[in-house]
Amino acid sequence: MRQAASRWVVLAVLLLASVYFLAPVWWLLVSSTKTSSELFAGNGFWFGHFALADNLRQVFTRQGGIYGQWLANSALYAVGGAGISTLIAAMAGYALAKYPFRGREFTFNTVLAAVLVPQPLLAVPLYLLFSELHLVNTYWAVLLPSTVSPFGVYLARIYAAAAVPDELIEAGRLDGAGELRIFATIALRVMAPALVTIFLFQFVSIWTNYLLPVLMLADDRLQPVTVGVVGWQAQRALGSGAAPYNVVITAAMVSAIPLVVLFLSLQRFWRSGLTAGSVK
């Protein structure tokens, strides 16, 4: 009886958690199909007149179609930053796991300490640094800081230590392969689940980042979609030329689609990447 009761309690908690996390997503999806007047009338969690096509047209034609530029900027920052940071994390993690050298543990502990540093604390120092380098208000101001992921280095090191056998590396050396070739043809393939996980985490972090680009970028044409949509919402406080609520909500819904697609397509790698390096 106690076991059955505990199961019902667990199911109830999971159900409440699911509703808590999914209700805003459902509201966003439903609201993106409504006109501005319908958002404040009727049931907020159910469809009204299906105006999604018109809302999308307004989103992609407002301000000369700048929303498409924002999406392209976000894709550039997220794909470029996540790709480079994943490669750097793979090389650093593999080296920390497989090559003994003086100061290795100190270096790894420094990486662990960097994981604990909140990213907003680095925004102002980065702005001052890039200002001295005359890179503020350029693509590099957002792209360069996105190429470093301490958590990615940590995960790559743990995974490489557990999943890449030393015997496999020695076999490659005996066959005459150099260290770079062993890393590129053997280690990277074995570490693929962890690398996909690192890419996914870094992509989401860059795509949803707001503070760094809003500090670094003044040109609307360089901004990512997060800053742009918030800017449309902020226009309502100014009054004239403000974006309607349905446009802002639809823009927010569209900006979340790449994240959903990425999670669904890489989910199996994400699960295996999280668990495979936890046991040895």
Backbone as JSON, one array per atom type, in Angstrom:
{
  "sequence": "MRQAASRWVVLAVLLLASVYFLAPVWWLLVSSTKTSSELFAGNGFWFGHFALADNLRQVFTRQGGIYGQWLANSALYAVGGAGISTLIAAMAGYALAKYPFRGREFTFNTVLAAVLVPQPLLAVPLYLLFSELHLVNTYWAVLLPSTVSPFGVYLARIYAAAAVPDELIEAGRLDGAGELRIFATIALRVMAPALVTIFLFQFVSIWTNYLLPVLMLADDRLQPVTVGVVGWQAQRALGSGAAPYNVVITAAMVSAIPLVVLFLSLQRFWRSGLTAGSVK",
  "N": [[0.83, -1.21, 0.0], [1.93, 1.24, 0.85], [3.89, 1.5, -1.05], [2.42, 1.79, -3.4], [1.11, 4.19, -2.83], [3.27, 5.95, -2.7], [4.1, 5.9, -5.35], [1.96, 7.18, -6.61], [2.24, 9.69, -5.5], [4.69, 10.48, -6.57], [4.03, 10.47, -9.3], [2.1, 12.5, -9.3], [3.63, 14.72, -8.58], [5.4, 14.83, -10.77], [3.54, 15.3, -12.78], [2.56, 17.85, -12.07], [4.94, 19.3, -12.36], [5.34, 18.98, -15.1], [3.13, 20.36, -16.14], [3.72, 22.9, -15.18], [6.05, 23.57, -16.61], [5.27, 23.24, -19.28], [2.96, 24.74, -19.7], [3.51, 27.59, -20.17], [4.74, 27.32, -22.71], [2.68, 26.25, -24.25], [0.85, 28.36, -24.04], [2.28, 30.36, -25.41], [2.37, 29.26, -27.99], [-0.37, 29.12, -28.64], [-1.1, 31.83, -28.39], [0.33, 33.01, -30.42], [-1.2, 32.57, -32.63], [-3.27, 34.33, -32.62], [-5.02, 37.46, -33.1], [-4.12, 40.86, -32.18], [-6.16, 42.03, -30.65], [-7.59, 39.81, -29.79], [-5.95, 38.67, -27.92], [-6.48, 39.65, -25.42], [-9.01, 38.91, -24.85], [-11.44, 36.42, -24.19], [-10.56, 32.91, -23.85], [-7.36, 32.5, -22.75], [-5.77, 30.29, -23.13], [-6.6, 28.88, -25.31], [-7.35, 28.43, -28.82], [-8.29, 31.1, -31.02], [-9.57, 33.03, -33.65], [-7.75, 31.85, -36.36], [-4.9, 33.32, -36.94], [-2.26, 33.02, -37.64], [-0.72, 33.02, -40.03], [-0.96, 35.67, -40.94], [0.19, 36.98, -38.76], [2.83, 36.03, -38.91], [3.54, 37.15, -41.35], [3.53, 39.88, -40.68], [5.6, 39.89, -38.8], [7.91, 39.24, -40.32], [8.0, 41.28, -42.14], [8.13, 43.67, -40.83], [9.81, 46.72, -40.11], [11.32, 46.71, -42.48], [11.88, 44.01, -42.84], [13.71, 43.21, -40.89], [13.71, 41.23, -38.96], [14.37, 38.76, -40.1], [17.1, 39.21, -40.54], [17.96, 39.35, -37.91], [17.51, 36.7, -37.08], [19.35, 35.41, -38.75], [21.73, 36.51, -37.75], [21.7, 35.47, -35.12], [21.92, 32.76, -35.74], [24.47, 32.76, -36.89], [26.1, 33.57, -34.69], [25.47, 31.53, -32.84], [25.88, 28.99, -34.16], [28.49, 29.29, -35.19], [29.95, 30.07, -32.83], [29.34, 27.91, -31.08], [30.3, 25.74, -32.56], [33.12, 26.27, -32.8], [33.82, 26.46, -30.09], [33.22, 23.88, -29.24], [35.13, 22.37, -30.63], [37.49, 23.43, -29.51], [37.07, 22.71, -26.83], [37.08, 19.93, -27.09], [39.74, 19.4, -27.87], [41.19, 20.48, -25.7], [40.08, 19.04, -23.51], [40.73, 16.4, -24.23], [43.53, 16.53, -24.21], [44.0, 17.13, -21.49], [43.09, 14.8, -20.37], [44.59, 12.68, -21.44], [47.32, 13.24, -21.73], [50.04, 13.36, -19.7], [51.37, 16.04, -17.91], [53.29, 18.65, -16.4], [51.56, 20.56, -14.05], [49.03, 19.84, -14.83], [46.79, 19.08, -13.21], [46.39, 21.45, -11.83], [45.68, 23.12, -13.93], [43.29, 21.88, -14.73], [41.75, 22.25, -12.4], [41.57, 25.0, -12.47], [39.94, 25.3, -14.69], [37.61, 24.15, -13.65], [37.04, 26.05, -11.68], [36.44, 28.2, -13.34], [34.06, 27.34, -14.43], [32.3, 27.84, -12.37], [32.02, 30.56, -12.31], [29.72, 33.14, -12.72], [28.36, 34.02, -15.84], [27.29, 36.67, -16.42], [28.94, 38.3, -14.84], [31.2, 38.68, -16.32], [30.58, 40.3, -18.41], [30.83, 43.19, -18.41], [33.71, 43.54, -18.0], [34.52, 42.28, -20.42], [33.39, 44.02, -22.27], [34.9, 46.37, -21.81], [37.43, 45.43, -22.54], [37.07, 44.74, -25.29], [36.4, 47.21, -26.22], [38.81, 48.59, -26.04], [40.14, 47.22, -28.02], [38.79, 48.05, -30.22], [36.61, 46.62, -31.18], [34.0, 46.67, -30.45], [30.54, 46.75, -31.25], [30.68, 45.12, -33.48], [30.56, 41.99, -35.31], [32.45, 40.32, -34.16], [32.54, 40.98, -31.48], [30.57, 39.59, -30.15], [30.88, 37.02, -31.12], [33.54, 36.08, -30.55], [33.75, 35.88, -27.6], [32.0, 33.77, -27.34], [33.26, 31.49, -28.11], [34.52, 30.08, -26.15], [34.2, 27.66, -23.67], [34.14, 26.73, -20.53], [32.72, 24.71, -19.17], [32.36, 22.93, -21.26], [35.02, 22.08, -21.71], [35.47, 20.78, -19.29], [33.53, 18.68, -19.41], [34.4, 17.34, -21.72], [36.91, 16.46, -20.9], [36.31, 14.67, -18.78], [34.78, 12.79, -20.19], [36.57, 11.9, -22.18], [38.56, 10.71, -20.61], [37.18, 8.51, -19.64], [36.09, 7.18, -21.86], [37.84, 6.94, -24.02], [40.07, 4.57, -24.74], [43.36, 3.94, -23.49], [44.79, 1.94, -24.71], [43.86, 1.98, -27.32], [44.89, 4.36, -28.28], [47.62, 3.8, -28.09], [47.76, 1.74, -29.95], [47.29, 3.13, -32.31], [49.61, 4.7, -32.36], [51.54, 2.74, -32.66], [50.95, 1.94, -35.22], [52.02, 3.96, -36.63], [50.76, 6.41, -36.73], [50.46, 9.92, -36.22], [50.12, 12.2, -33.38], [48.17, 14.16, -33.84], [46.71, 13.0, -35.92], [45.73, 10.72, -34.64], [44.07, 11.92, -32.76], [42.21, 13.19, -34.47], [41.11, 11.12, -36.05], [40.49, 9.01, -34.38], [40.01, 9.67, -31.55], [38.13, 11.81, -31.71], [35.95, 10.56, -32.92], [35.22, 8.63, -31.03], [34.56, 10.31, -28.94], [32.28, 11.53, -29.82], [29.48, 11.54, -28.81], [29.73, 13.12, -26.45], [30.71, 15.49, -27.54], [28.6, 16.35, -29.13], [26.79, 16.91, -27.12], [28.11, 19.02, -25.81], [28.12, 20.89, -27.88], [25.35, 21.3, -28.13], [24.6, 22.39, -25.6], [26.16, 24.74, -25.61], [25.21, 26.02, -27.9], [22.52, 26.58, -27.19], [23.01, 28.28, -25.02], [24.29, 30.47, -26.28], [22.36, 31.24, -28.17], [20.23, 32.11, -26.58], [21.38, 34.16, -25.19], [21.44, 37.4, -23.82], [22.46, 39.65, -22.38], [25.23, 40.1, -23.07], [25.24, 40.66, -25.99], [23.52, 42.92, -25.97], [25.01, 44.79, -24.64], [27.29, 44.99, -26.25], [26.5, 45.6, -28.88], [25.29, 48.16, -30.89], [24.21, 48.65, -33.32], [21.32, 47.92, -35.09], [21.27, 46.05, -37.15], [23.14, 44.18, -36.5], [22.32, 42.84, -34.29], [21.25, 39.98, -32.31], [18.38, 37.74, -32.33], [17.22, 37.7, -29.79], [17.79, 40.18, -28.54], [16.62, 41.86, -30.4], [13.82, 41.22, -30.36], [13.17, 41.85, -27.7], [13.67, 44.55, -27.89], [11.58, 45.36, -29.61], [9.44, 44.92, -27.85], [10.1, 46.77, -25.88], [9.6, 49.12, -27.2], [6.97, 49.67, -26.79], [6.76, 51.15, -24.48], [7.55, 53.59, -25.38], [5.58, 54.4, -27.04], [4.87, 55.63, -29.84], [4.93, 54.01, -32.99], [5.1, 51.46, -31.94], [5.51, 47.91, -31.71], [2.83, 45.65, -32.3], [1.24, 43.53, -29.82], [0.72, 40.91, -30.7], [2.59, 40.59, -32.73], [5.04, 40.71, -31.37], [4.79, 38.45, -29.7], [4.52, 36.37, -31.58], [6.99, 36.6, -32.86], [8.66, 35.85, -30.75], [7.86, 33.2, -30.49], [8.68, 32.07, -32.95], [11.44, 32.37, -32.7], [12.03, 30.44, -30.86], [11.78, 28.04, -32.15], [14.11, 26.95, -33.57], [15.61, 25.98, -31.35], [13.96, 23.99, -30.28], [13.86, 22.19, -32.44], [16.56, 21.5, -32.58], [16.99, 20.25, -30.08], [15.25, 18.03, -30.3], [16.33, 16.67, -32.5], [18.9, 16.03, -31.67], [18.61, 14.62, -29.38], [19.09, 11.91, -28.64], [21.89, 11.72, -28.74], [22.44, 13.59, -26.8], [21.47, 12.45, -24.41], [23.1, 10.12, -24.21], [25.59, 11.32, -24.15], [25.59, 12.59, -21.69], [25.6, 10.51, -19.86], [27.44, 8.52, -20.52], [30.06, 9.13, -19.83], [30.05, 8.98, -17.1], [30.6, 6.65, -15.81], [33.17, 4.23, -15.44]],
  "CA": [[0.0, 0.0, 0.0], [2.81, 2.4, 0.9], [4.59, 1.61, -2.33], [1.46, 2.33, -4.36], [0.89, 5.6, -2.5], [4.46, 6.72, -3.08], [4.08, 6.04, -6.8], [0.98, 8.22, -6.97], [2.81, 10.99, -5.12], [5.71, 10.8, -7.58], [3.31, 10.8, -10.54], [1.46, 13.81, -9.12], [4.69, 15.75, -8.63], [5.85, 14.91, -12.15], [2.48, 15.92, -13.57], [2.57, 19.29, -11.77], [6.14, 19.86, -12.97], [5.12, 19.04, -16.54], [2.2, 21.47, -16.4], [4.44, 24.15, -14.88], [7.0, 23.88, -17.68], [4.66, 23.21, -20.6], [1.89, 25.74, -19.82], [3.96, 28.78, -20.91], [4.99, 26.98, -24.1], [1.36, 26.13, -24.88], [0.29, 29.72, -24.15], [3.0, 31.06, -26.47], [1.94, 28.69, -29.26], [-1.75, 29.54, -28.88], [-1.17, 33.29, -28.54], [0.91, 33.4, -31.7], [-2.21, 32.39, -33.68], [-4.35, 35.28, -32.38], [-4.82, 38.87, -33.39], [-3.78, 41.62, -30.99], [-7.36, 42.24, -29.84], [-8.02, 38.54, -29.21], [-5.06, 38.28, -26.82], [-7.03, 40.13, -24.16], [-10.42, 38.52, -24.77], [-11.68, 34.99, -24.28], [-9.69, 31.97, -23.15], [-5.97, 32.71, -23.16], [-5.08, 29.02, -23.39], [-7.2, 28.17, -26.42], [-7.26, 29.15, -30.08], [-9.39, 31.93, -31.49], [-9.44, 33.06, -35.11], [-6.39, 31.43, -36.67], [-4.25, 34.43, -37.66], [-0.82, 32.79, -37.6], [-0.09, 33.43, -41.28], [-0.88, 37.14, -40.96], [1.18, 37.37, -37.75], [4.16, 35.76, -39.47], [3.81, 38.16, -42.38], [3.89, 41.12, -40.0], [6.9, 39.73, -38.16], [9.01, 39.22, -41.29], [8.01, 42.5, -42.97], [8.26, 44.86, -39.99], [11.11, 47.4, -40.19], [12.06, 46.3, -43.66], [12.28, 42.61, -42.75], [14.9, 43.08, -40.06], [13.64, 40.03, -38.14], [15.16, 37.74, -40.78], [18.5, 39.51, -40.27], [18.22, 38.96, -36.52], [17.63, 35.25, -37.04], [20.63, 35.05, -39.38], [22.78, 36.87, -36.8], [21.68, 34.48, -34.04], [22.47, 31.51, -36.29], [25.92, 32.94, -37.03], [26.72, 33.56, -33.37], [25.27, 30.25, -32.15], [26.53, 27.89, -34.87], [29.93, 29.55, -35.2], [30.49, 30.01, -31.48], [29.22, 26.55, -30.54], [31.21, 24.85, -33.29], [34.51, 26.52, -32.43], [34.01, 26.13, -28.67], [33.22, 22.42, -29.13], [36.44, 21.88, -31.08], [38.48, 23.8, -28.49], [36.82, 21.88, -25.65], [37.52, 18.56, -27.39], [41.2, 19.34, -27.85], [41.66, 20.72, -24.34], [39.68, 17.93, -22.67], [41.52, 15.22, -24.6], [44.9, 16.73, -23.72], [44.0, 17.03, -20.03], [42.79, 13.43, -19.97], [45.48, 11.65, -21.98], [48.73, 13.63, -21.75], [50.56, 13.81, -18.4], [52.32, 17.15, -17.99], [53.37, 19.41, -15.16], [50.5, 21.56, -13.92], [47.78, 19.38, -15.43], [45.71, 19.16, -12.24], [46.13, 22.88, -11.58], [44.93, 23.62, -15.09], [41.92, 21.36, -14.68], [41.07, 22.93, -11.3], [41.26, 26.35, -12.95], [38.76, 25.16, -15.54], [36.47, 23.94, -12.75], [36.72, 27.34, -11.07], [35.81, 29.03, -14.36], [32.68, 26.88, -14.59], [31.49, 28.4, -11.28], [31.91, 32.02, -12.46], [28.52, 33.52, -13.49], [28.71, 34.71, -17.08], [27.04, 38.12, -16.4], [30.04, 39.03, -14.21], [32.25, 38.91, -17.3], [30.08, 41.14, -19.51], [31.44, 44.52, -18.38], [35.14, 43.44, -18.37], [34.65, 42.0, -21.85], [33.09, 45.25, -23.01], [36.06, 47.26, -21.7], [38.51, 44.84, -23.34], [36.78, 44.87, -26.72], [36.43, 48.64, -26.53], [40.21, 48.93, -26.29], [40.53, 46.59, -29.28], [37.94, 48.63, -31.26], [35.77, 45.56, -31.73], [32.62, 46.88, -30.03], [29.6, 46.97, -32.35], [31.03, 44.27, -34.61], [30.21, 40.59, -35.09], [33.47, 39.67, -33.33], [32.31, 41.28, -30.07], [29.71, 38.53, -29.61], [31.33, 35.71, -31.57], [34.76, 35.65, -29.89], [33.51, 35.35, -26.26], [31.18, 32.56, -27.4], [34.07, 30.35, -28.53], [35.15, 29.48, -24.98], [33.23, 27.01, -22.8], [34.8, 25.95, -19.47], [31.96, 23.48, -18.92], [32.66, 22.01, -22.35], [36.34, 21.48, -21.45], [35.29, 19.84, -18.18], [32.81, 17.49, -19.87], [35.25, 16.62, -22.66], [37.98, 15.79, -20.15], [35.72, 13.53, -18.08], [34.36, 11.78, -21.16], [37.75, 11.33, -22.82], [39.24, 9.84, -19.65], [36.41, 7.29, -19.43], [35.62, 6.51, -23.08], [38.92, 6.73, -24.99], [41.06, 3.67, -24.12], [44.78, 4.18, -23.75], [45.26, 0.91, -25.65], [43.52, 2.41, -28.67], [45.86, 5.39, -28.65], [48.9, 3.12, -28.31], [47.68, 1.01, -31.22], [47.48, 4.12, -33.37], [51.03, 5.08, -32.4], [52.29, 1.62, -33.22], [50.7, 1.92, -36.66], [52.73, 5.07, -37.23], [49.94, 7.62, -36.78], [50.88, 11.01, -35.36], [49.16, 12.54, -32.32], [47.05, 14.89, -34.44], [45.88, 12.06, -36.67], [45.03, 9.89, -33.65], [42.98, 12.73, -32.21], [41.2, 13.5, -35.47], [40.46, 9.93, -36.62], [40.08, 8.04, -33.35], [39.45, 10.28, -30.35], [36.93, 12.59, -32.02], [34.83, 9.65, -33.19], [34.8, 8.02, -29.76], [34.01, 11.36, -28.1], [31.17, 12.18, -30.53], [28.32, 11.88, -27.97], [30.04, 14.25, -25.57], [30.88, 16.69, -28.35], [27.25, 16.79, -29.5], [26.23, 17.49, -25.9], [28.76, 20.32, -25.62], [27.59, 21.77, -28.93], [23.96, 21.62, -27.82], [24.57, 23.31, -24.47], [26.73, 26.02, -26.01], [24.29, 26.62, -28.86], [21.4, 27.15, -26.44], [23.52, 29.39, -24.23], [24.54, 31.62, -27.15], [21.11, 31.67, -28.8], [19.39, 32.8, -25.6], [22.14, 35.2, -24.51], [20.89, 38.75, -24.02], [23.26, 40.71, -21.78], [26.44, 40.4, -23.83], [24.97, 41.41, -27.23], [22.91, 44.23, -25.75], [26.1, 45.68, -24.26], [28.29, 45.11, -27.3], [25.99, 45.96, -30.21], [24.37, 49.29, -31.0], [23.62, 48.59, -34.66], [20.21, 46.97, -35.15], [21.53, 45.01, -38.14], [24.07, 43.19, -35.93], [21.76, 42.25, -33.08], [20.58, 38.67, -32.42], [16.92, 37.81, -32.24], [16.81, 37.97, -28.42], [17.83, 41.63, -28.32], [15.66, 42.5, -31.29], [12.44, 41.03, -29.88], [13.02, 42.66, -26.49], [13.59, 45.93, -28.35], [10.2, 45.59, -30.05], [8.6, 45.02, -26.67], [10.43, 48.02, -25.18], [9.02, 50.24, -27.95], [5.63, 49.98, -26.3], [6.88, 52.19, -23.48], [7.76, 54.86, -26.07], [4.31, 54.8, -27.63], [4.77, 55.71, -31.29], [5.61, 52.98, -33.76], [5.32, 50.25, -31.14], [5.08, 46.66, -32.32], [1.66, 45.07, -31.63], [1.53, 42.38, -28.96], [0.71, 39.65, -31.45], [3.84, 40.52, -33.48], [6.1, 40.38, -30.41], [4.61, 37.07, -29.26], [4.83, 35.48, -32.71], [8.44, 36.65, -33.04], [9.25, 35.03, -29.69], [7.57, 31.8, -30.8], [9.54, 31.66, -34.06], [12.82, 32.29, -32.23], [12.22, 29.22, -30.06], [11.69, 26.84, -32.99], [15.41, 26.28, -33.77], [16.02, 25.27, -30.15], [13.15, 22.77, -30.19], [14.33, 21.28, -33.49], [17.89, 21.02, -32.21], [16.84, 19.3, -28.98], [14.62, 16.8, -30.76], [17.2, 15.97, -33.43], [20.13, 15.59, -31.01], [18.25, 14.12, -28.05], [19.73, 10.63, -28.32], [23.28, 12.01, -28.44], [22.46, 14.34, -25.55], [21.33, 11.51, -23.29], [24.28, 9.27, -24.11], [26.72, 12.15, -23.79], [25.55, 12.91, -20.28], [25.72, 9.36, -18.99], [28.5, 7.59, -20.87], [31.29, 9.45, -19.13], [29.87, 8.99, -15.66], [31.12, 5.4, -15.25], [34.42, 3.81, -16.11]],
  "C": [[0.87, 1.26, 0.0], [3.51, 2.62, -0.44], [3.67, 2.21, -3.39], [1.22, 3.81, -4.11], [2.07, 6.47, -2.92], [4.53, 6.91, -4.6], [3.13, 7.13, -7.24], [1.51, 9.61, -6.61], [3.85, 11.42, -6.15], [5.05, 11.2, -8.89], [2.67, 12.18, -10.46], [2.48, 14.94, -9.21], [5.19, 15.93, -10.06], [4.82, 15.59, -13.04], [2.44, 17.43, -13.33], [3.79, 19.97, -12.4], [5.97, 19.99, -14.48], [4.2, 20.2, -16.92], [2.9, 22.81, -16.21], [5.36, 24.55, -16.03], [6.34, 23.99, -19.05], [3.58, 24.26, -20.8], [2.36, 27.01, -20.53], [4.21, 28.52, -22.39], [3.68, 26.88, -24.87], [0.73, 27.51, -25.07], [0.96, 30.49, -25.28], [2.54, 30.57, -27.84], [0.54, 29.16, -29.61], [-1.82, 31.04, -29.17], [-0.61, 33.75, -29.88], [-0.07, 33.24, -32.86], [-3.33, 33.4, -33.58], [-3.99, 36.67, -32.87], [-4.54, 39.61, -32.08], [-4.98, 41.82, -30.08], [-7.81, 40.96, -29.14], [-7.15, 38.11, -28.03], [-5.64, 38.65, -25.47], [-8.51, 39.81, -24.02], [-10.51, 37.01, -24.9], [-10.67, 34.19, -23.48], [-8.25, 32.12, -23.66], [-5.24, 31.44, -23.52], [-5.75, 28.21, -24.51], [-7.25, 29.07, -27.64], [-8.5, 30.0, -30.32], [-9.43, 31.85, -33.01], [-7.98, 32.81, -35.47], [-5.72, 32.48, -37.55], [-2.74, 34.26, -37.72], [-0.13, 33.28, -38.86], [0.07, 34.94, -41.35], [0.14, 37.63, -39.93], [2.6, 37.15, -38.25], [4.52, 36.78, -40.54], [4.22, 39.47, -41.75], [5.27, 41.04, -39.36], [8.02, 39.9, -39.17], [9.01, 40.43, -42.22], [8.19, 43.76, -42.14], [9.7, 45.4, -40.07], [11.96, 46.9, -41.35], [12.56, 44.86, -43.61], [13.5, 42.37, -41.9], [14.9, 41.81, -39.21], [14.43, 38.88, -38.78], [16.66, 37.95, -40.57], [18.87, 39.11, -38.86], [18.37, 37.45, -36.4], [18.95, 34.79, -37.64], [21.8, 35.37, -38.44], [22.85, 35.85, -35.67], [22.26, 33.16, -34.51], [23.98, 31.61, -36.43], [26.62, 32.84, -35.68], [26.64, 32.17, -32.74], [26.01, 29.11, -32.83], [28.05, 28.08, -34.87], [30.56, 29.42, -33.83], [30.45, 28.61, -30.9], [30.16, 25.59, -31.25], [32.66, 25.02, -32.88], [34.76, 26.13, -30.97], [34.0, 24.62, -28.45], [34.55, 21.84, -29.55], [37.52, 22.21, -30.04], [38.32, 22.94, -27.24], [37.29, 20.45, -25.88], [39.03, 18.45, -27.3], [41.74, 19.51, -26.43], [41.32, 19.55, -23.42], [40.47, 16.67, -22.95], [42.95, 15.35, -24.08], [44.98, 16.59, -22.2], [43.79, 15.59, -19.57], [43.9, 12.45, -20.32], [46.97, 12.01, -21.97], [49.17, 14.1, -20.36], [51.57, 14.94, -18.61], [52.26, 17.93, -16.67], [52.29, 20.5, -15.15], [49.16, 21.12, -14.48], [46.61, 19.52, -14.46], [45.37, 20.61, -11.9], [45.32, 23.48, -12.71], [43.48, 23.17, -15.05], [41.13, 22.02, -13.55], [40.72, 24.37, -11.67], [40.03, 26.34, -13.85], [37.51, 24.96, -14.69], [36.06, 25.25, -12.09], [36.02, 28.26, -12.07], [34.36, 28.64, -14.6], [31.77, 27.56, -13.56], [31.31, 29.9, -11.39], [30.66, 32.35, -13.26], [28.91, 34.35, -14.71], [28.39, 36.21, -17.06], [28.17, 38.93, -15.75], [31.13, 39.4, -15.22], [31.84, 39.91, -18.39], [30.77, 42.5, -19.54], [32.95, 44.46, -18.65], [35.36, 43.14, -19.84], [34.38, 43.24, -22.69], [34.28, 46.21, -22.98], [37.22, 46.74, -22.56], [38.27, 45.04, -24.83], [36.72, 46.33, -27.15], [37.85, 49.1, -26.83], [40.69, 48.36, -27.62], [39.72, 47.11, -30.47], [37.1, 47.57, -31.97], [34.31, 45.67, -31.28], [31.77, 47.24, -31.24], [30.07, 46.3, -33.64], [30.59, 42.84, -34.29], [31.19, 39.92, -34.12], [33.19, 39.89, -31.84], [31.42, 40.24, -29.39], [30.27, 37.16, -29.95], [32.55, 35.22, -30.79], [34.51, 35.16, -28.46], [32.72, 34.04, -26.25], [31.99, 31.32, -27.76], [34.77, 29.65, -27.38], [34.06, 28.93, -24.06], [33.95, 26.19, -21.74], [34.05, 24.65, -19.16], [32.21, 22.46, -20.03], [34.01, 21.33, -22.17], [36.23, 20.44, -20.33], [34.62, 18.56, -18.66], [33.66, 16.67, -20.83], [36.36, 15.87, -21.94], [37.45, 14.55, -19.44], [35.37, 12.42, -19.06], [35.56, 11.11, -21.82], [38.48, 10.37, -21.89], [38.52, 8.51, -19.52], [36.18, 6.5, -20.71], [36.72, 6.24, -24.1], [39.98, 5.83, -24.35], [42.49, 4.05, -24.47], [45.33, 3.18, -24.75], [44.97, 1.3, -27.1], [44.49, 3.47, -29.17], [47.22, 4.75, -28.94], [48.9, 2.34, -29.62], [47.86, 1.95, -32.4], [48.93, 4.55, -33.5], [51.88, 3.98, -33.0], [52.12, 1.51, -34.72], [51.35, 3.09, -37.38], [51.94, 6.36, -37.34], [50.48, 8.67, -35.81], [49.79, 11.35, -34.35], [47.95, 13.27, -32.89], [46.13, 13.95, -35.2], [45.12, 11.14, -35.72], [43.85, 10.64, -33.07], [41.85, 12.9, -33.22], [40.43, 12.27, -35.93], [39.95, 8.94, -35.59], [39.34, 8.73, -32.21], [38.16, 11.03, -30.65], [35.72, 11.7, -32.28], [34.31, 9.02, -31.91], [34.1, 9.06, -28.88], [32.78, 12.03, -28.7], [29.96, 12.48, -29.66], [28.56, 13.06, -27.05], [30.15, 15.54, -26.35], [29.52, 17.23, -28.8], [26.58, 17.46, -28.3], [26.81, 18.88, -25.66], [28.22, 21.32, -26.63], [26.17, 22.22, -28.59], [23.88, 22.63, -26.68], [25.07, 24.69, -24.86], [25.83, 26.75, -26.99], [23.12, 27.29, -28.13], [21.84, 28.36, -25.65], [23.73, 30.64, -25.08], [23.25, 32.14, -27.74], [20.24, 32.47, -27.84], [20.12, 33.92, -24.87], [21.56, 36.58, -24.84], [21.85, 39.84, -23.55], [24.47, 41.09, -22.62], [26.14, 41.14, -25.13], [24.34, 42.77, -27.01], [23.94, 45.25, -25.29], [27.02, 45.99, -25.44], [27.78, 45.75, -28.58], [25.0, 47.11, -30.14], [23.64, 49.3, -32.34], [22.53, 47.53, -34.7], [20.49, 45.81, -36.09], [22.47, 43.94, -37.63], [23.47, 42.42, -34.78], [21.19, 40.86, -33.33], [19.1, 38.82, -32.16], [16.45, 38.11, -30.81], [16.75, 39.47, -28.15], [16.79, 42.33, -29.18], [14.22, 42.4, -30.79], [12.2, 41.84, -28.61], [12.94, 44.15, -26.85], [12.2, 46.27, -28.86], [9.26, 45.75, -28.87], [8.84, 46.34, -25.94], [9.86, 49.23, -25.9], [7.64, 50.62, -27.45], [5.67, 51.06, -25.23], [7.06, 53.57, -24.12], [6.5, 55.33, -26.79], [4.3, 54.7, -29.15], [5.56, 54.6, -31.96], [5.84, 51.68, -33.03], [4.81, 49.02, -31.89], [3.86, 46.12, -31.58], [2.05, 43.83, -30.81], [1.61, 41.08, -29.74], [2.0, 39.49, -32.28], [4.99, 40.11, -32.55], [6.0, 38.92, -29.99], [4.95, 36.08, -30.37], [6.33, 35.45, -32.98], [9.15, 35.81, -31.99], [9.04, 33.54, -29.97], [8.49, 31.28, -31.9], [10.98, 31.5, -33.6], [13.09, 31.04, -31.4], [12.23, 27.96, -30.91], [13.05, 26.2, -33.24], [15.89, 25.49, -32.55], [15.26, 23.96, -29.99], [13.62, 21.74, -31.21], [15.67, 20.68, -33.12], [17.81, 19.99, -31.1], [16.27, 17.98, -29.47], [15.56, 16.0, -31.66], [18.44, 15.4, -32.76], [19.87, 14.94, -29.65], [18.98, 12.82, -27.7], [21.22, 10.82, -28.02], [23.41, 12.72, -27.1], [22.38, 13.42, -24.35], [22.58, 10.68, -23.12], [25.5, 10.08, -23.69], [26.76, 12.5, -22.32], [25.91, 11.72, -19.4], [26.96, 8.51, -19.27], [29.79, 7.88, -20.14], [31.19, 9.4, -17.63], [30.38, 7.7, -15.01], [32.35, 5.0, -16.05], [34.6, 2.33, -15.9]]
}
